[in-house]
């Protein structure tokens, strides 16, 4: 928490008052699988355990916009062999179809669970292919970033 509090203060001092940063910061203990993490305004990551996507908790405000009301919580989760940690940007849930309908979080969760048994590379490819199919001819207006790592 101290590192991110210091980064927040630095961004407040150097920033333009209109920019901010969201992030997920986690440290995994290799032997135990324990991950301690903080989420600063970033989308809630998921742990895919089997075919179930479990959202990670935690509260946190983006960095660089608040001083007195800046809040972060430190959380902990135990990762087991075979678990997958899924980090993504809101561009995935904000994909818009031609009719204006958002892809949304529920569809993303269902897609992650449907692809959970795929090899990591295939999972990412299939997820982006589904998003592009949903988008159709609609214009993409936000970045789409995905990181999936599997616990060995």
C-alpha positions in Angstrom: 0.0 0.0 0.0 2.8 2.4 0.8 4.3 2.1 -2.7 1.0 2.9 -4.4 0.3 5.7 -1.9 3.6 7.3 -2.9 2.9 6.8 -6.6 -0.5 8.5 -6.1 1.1 11.5 -4.4 3.7 11.8 -7.1 1.1 11.7 -9.8 -0.9 14.4 -8.0 2.2 16.6 -7.8 3.3 16.0 -11.4 0.0 15.4 -13.1 -2.3 17.8 -15.1 -5.3 17.1 -12.9 -7.2 15.3 -15.7 -5.1 12.1 -16.0 -5.3 9.1 -13.9 -3.9 5.5 -13.7 -5.7 2.3 -12.8 -3.7 -0.8 -12.0 -3.6 -4.2 -10.3 -0.6 -4.9 -8.2 0.0 -8.4 -6.9 2.8 -10.4 -5.4 2.7 -14.2 -5.4 4.6 -16.4 -3.0 5.8 -19.2 -5.2 5.9 -21.9 -2.5 2.5 -21.3 -0.9 0.6 -19.8 -3.9 -0.5 -17.0 -1.7 -1.1 -13.7 -3.6 -1.3 -10.4 -1.8 -2.7 -7.7 -4.1 -4.2 -4.2 -4.4 -6.6 -3.0 -7.0 -6.4 0.8 -7.7 -9.5 1.5 -9.7 -8.8 -1.3 -12.2 -11.4 -3.8 -13.3 -11.8 -6.8 -10.9 -9.6 -9.6 -12.1 -10.8 -13.2 -12.0 -9.4 -16.4 -10.8 -10.5 -19.2 -13.1 -10.7 -22.3 -10.9 -11.9 -25.2 -13.0 -14.7 -23.7 -15.1 -15.7 -21.1 -12.6 -14.6 -17.4 -12.8 -14.3 -16.0 -9.3 -13.9 -12.2 -9.1 -11.3 -10.9 -6.8 -12.3 -8.4 -4.2 -10.8 -5.2 -2.9 -11.5 -1.5 -3.0 -9.3 1.1 -4.5 -9.5 4.5 -6.2 -7.5 5.3 -9.4 -4.1 6.9 -8.9 -3.6 10.6 -9.6 -7.0 12.1 -8.9 -7.7 12.0 -5.2 -5.6 13.0 -2.2 -7.7 13.1 1.0 -10.2 10.5 -0.2 -7.6 8.1 -1.7 -8.3 4.6 -0.5 -6.8 1.2 -1.1 -7.3 -2.2 0.5 -4.8 -5.0 0.6 -6.3 -8.4 -0.2 -5.2 -12.0 -0.2 -6.1 -15.1 -2.2 -4.6 -18.5 -2.3 -3.9 -19.7 -5.8 -3.8 -23.5 -6.5 -2.1 -25.4 -9.4 -4.2 -25.1 -12.5 -5.8 -21.8 -11.4 -5.7 -19.0 -14.0 -5.5 -15.3 -13.1 -7.3 -13.2 -15.7 -6.5 -9.5 -15.9 -8.2 -7.3 -18.5 -9.1 -3.7 -19.4 -12.6 -2.4 -19.6 -12.3 -2.3 -23.4 -13.3 -5.9 -23.4 -16.6 -5.3 -21.6 -17.2 -2.1 -23.5 -17.1 -3.7 -26.9 -20.3 -2.4 -28.6 -22.3 -4.3 -31.2 -23.7 -2.6 -34.3 -27.0 -2.1 -32.4 -25.3 -0.3 -29.6 -25.5 -3.2 -27.1 -22.4 -3.6 -24.8 -20.7 -6.9 -24.5 -20.7 -6.5 -20.7 -19.3 -8.3 -17.7 -21.8 -11.1 -17.7 -20.9 -12.1 -21.3 -17.2 -11.9 -20.5 -17.6 -14.2 -17.5 -19.6 -16.7 -19.5 -17.0 -16.6 -22.3 -14.1 -17.1 -19.8 -15.8 -20.0 -18.2 -16.6 -21.6 -21.6 -12.9 -21.2 -22.7 -11.4 -22.3 -19.3 -10.2 -25.7 -20.5 -8.5 -24.3 -23.6 -4.7 -23.9 -23.7 -3.7 -20.3 -22.6 -2.8 -19.2 -26.2 -5.9 -20.6 -27.7 -8.0 -19.1 -24.9 -6.8 -15.6 -25.7 -7.3 -16.1 -29.4 -10.8 -17.4 -29.0 -11.8 -14.7 -26.6 -10.7 -11.9 -29.0 -12.3 -13.7 -32.0 -15.6 -13.8 -30.0 -15.3 -10.1 -29.2 -14.6 -9.1 -32.8 -17.5 -11.2 -34.0 -19.8 -9.5 -31.4 -18.5 -6.1 -32.5 -19.2 -6.8 -36.2 -19.0 -3.6 -38.2 -19.2 -1.3 -35.1 -16.1 0.9 -34.5 -13.7 0.0 -31.7 -13.3 3.0 -29.4 -11.2 1.6 -26.5 -8.1 -0.5 -26.0 -8.6 -4.2 -25.4 -5.9 -5.8 -23.2 -5.9 -9.2 -21.7 -3.4 -11.1 -19.5 -4.0 -14.7 -18.4 -1.5 -16.6 -16.4 -1.7 -20.1 -15.1 -0.4 -21.3 -11.8 2.0 -24.3 -12.2 
